[in-house]
């Protein structure tokens, strides 16, 4: 697994992966991706020489979590392409983000997902995330999850 920062040439690739996942509005807004890529928040995972997944890392998340102390990293838009699913790639991405968060001195890893998606909620719970509440966001009703950084 090779994780790299997405570059300007990855906008369509990342958008395609997010669209394939079906968890976000389709087509995913390209303008949002351009801005996040420019800020260095979007990553692409290559596996066996092919783009296999994407995810976004934020250092705050006021729209979902409100004002918080700078004690967490926020994982967003984790999407694994269908041919690479079932191989533990998502869990490896979570571990990668956790290591990055630990190196930045953060104590928690947080994320949100669709409240009405028991499959994805169960997935994150199996990875050790605990439900911390719900929020109604303009895009969707979200469940908030957190796990302590494992050092």
For each residue, the residues with C-beta under 8 A, 3 or more apart:
1: 45 46 47 52 89 92 96
2: 45 46 47
3: 43 44 45 46 93 96
4: 43 44 46
5: 40 42 43 44
6: 10 11 13 14 37 42 43 44 54
7: 10 37
8: 11 34 37 38
9:
10: 6 7 13 14 37 42 44
11: 6 8 14 15 30 33 34 37
12: 15 16 30
13: 6 10 16 17 44 51 54
14: 6 10 11 17 18 33 37 42 44 54
15: 11 12 18 19 27 28 30 33
16: 12 13 19 20
17: 13 14 20 21 51 53 54 79 81
18: 14 15 21 23 24 28 54 77 79
19: 15 16 22 24 26 27 28
20: 16 17 79 81 82
21: 17 18 24 79 80
22: 19 26
23: 18 79 113 114 117 120
24: 18 19 21 28 77 139
25: 28 29 139
26: 19 22
27: 15 19 30
28: 15 18 19 24 25 32 33
29: 25 32 33
30: 11 12 15 27 33 34
31: 34 35
32: 28 29 35 36
33: 11 14 15 28 29 30 36 37 42
34: 8 11 30 31 37 38
35: 31 32 38 39
36: 32 33 39 41 42 56
37: 6 7 8 10 11 14 33 34 40 41 42
38: 8 34 35
39: 35 36
40: 5 37
41: 36 37 56 57 58
42: 5 6 10 14 33 36 37 54 55 56 77
43: 3 4 5 6 54 55 56 57
44: 3 4 5 6 10 13 14 51 53 54
45: 1 2 3 51 52 53 54 55 89 93
46: 1 2 3 4 49 50 51 52
47: 1 2 50 52 53 84 87 89
48: 52
49: 46
50: 46 47
51: 13 17 44 45 46 54 81
52: 1 45 46 47 48 80 81 83 84 89
53: 17 44 45 47 78 79 80 81 84 89 90 93
54: 6 13 14 17 18 42 43 44 45 51 77 78 79
55: 42 43 45 75 76 77 78 79 93 97
56: 36 41 42 43 75 76 77
57: 41 43 73 74 75 76 97 100
58: 41 61 73 74 76
59: 70 73 74 104
60: 65 68 70 74
61: 58 64 65 68 74 76 110 112
62: 65 66 67 68
63: 137
64: 61 74 112 135 137 142 144
65: 60 61 62 68 72 74 110 112 135 144
66: 62
67: 62
68: 60 61 62 65 71 72
69:
70: 59 60 106
71: 68 106 107 108
72: 65 68 101 106 107 108 109 110 146
73: 57 58 59 97 98 100 101 104 106 108 109 110
74: 57 58 59 60 61 64 65 109 110 111
75: 55 56 57 78 93 94 97 109 110 111
76: 55 56 57 58 61 111 112
77: 18 24 42 54 55 56
78: 53 54 55 75 90 93 94 111
79: 17 18 20 21 23 53 54 55
80: 21 52 53 84 85 89 90 93
81: 17 20 51 52 53 84 85
82: 20 85
83: 52
84: 47 52 53 80 81 87 89
85: 80 81 82 89
86:
87: 47 84
88: 91 92
89: 1 45 47 52 53 80 84 85 92 93
90: 53 78 80 93 94 123 127
91: 88 94 95 127
92: 1 88 89 95 96
93: 3 45 53 55 75 78 80 89 90 96 97
94: 75 78 90 91 97 98 109 127
95: 91 92 98 99
96: 1 3 92 93 99 100
97: 55 57 73 75 93 94 100 101 109
98: 73 94 95 101 102 109 149 150
99: 95 96 102 103
100: 57 73 96 97 103 104
101: 72 73 97 98 104 106 108 109 149
102: 98 99 105 106 149 151
103: 99 100
104: 59 73 100 101
105: 102
106: 70 71 72 73 101 102 109 149
107: 71 72 148 149
108: 71 72 73 101 146 147 148 149
109: 72 73 74 75 94 97 98 101 106 129 146 147 148 149
110: 61 65 72 73 74 75 132 144 145 146
111: 74 75 76 78 124 129 144 145 146
112: 61 64 65 76 135 137 142 143 144 145
113: 23 117 120 121 124 142 143 145
114: 23 117 120 140 141 142 143
115: 121 134 140 141 142 143
116: 141
117: 23 113 114 120 121
118: 121 122
119: 122 123
120: 23 113 114 117 123 124
121: 113 115 117 118 124 125 131 143 145
122: 118 119 125 126
123: 90 119 120 126 127
124: 111 113 120 121 127 129 145
125: 121 122 128 129 130 131 145
126: 122 123
127: 90 91 94 123 124 147
128: 125 147
129: 109 111 124 125 145 146 147
130: 125 145 146 147
131: 121 125 143 144 145
132: 110 144 145 146
133: 143 144
134: 115 141 142 143 144
135: 64 65 112 141 142 144
136: 141 142
137: 63 64 112 140 141 142
138:
139: 24 25
140: 114 115 137
141: 114 115 116 134 135 136 137
142: 64 112 113 114 115 134 135 136 137
143: 112 113 114 115 121 131 133 134
144: 64 65 110 111 112 131 132 133 134 135
145: 110 111 112 113 121 124 125 129 130 131 132
146: 72 108 109 110 111 129 130 132
147: 108 109 127 128 129 130
148: 107 108 109
149: 98 101 102 106 107 108 109
150: 98
151: 102
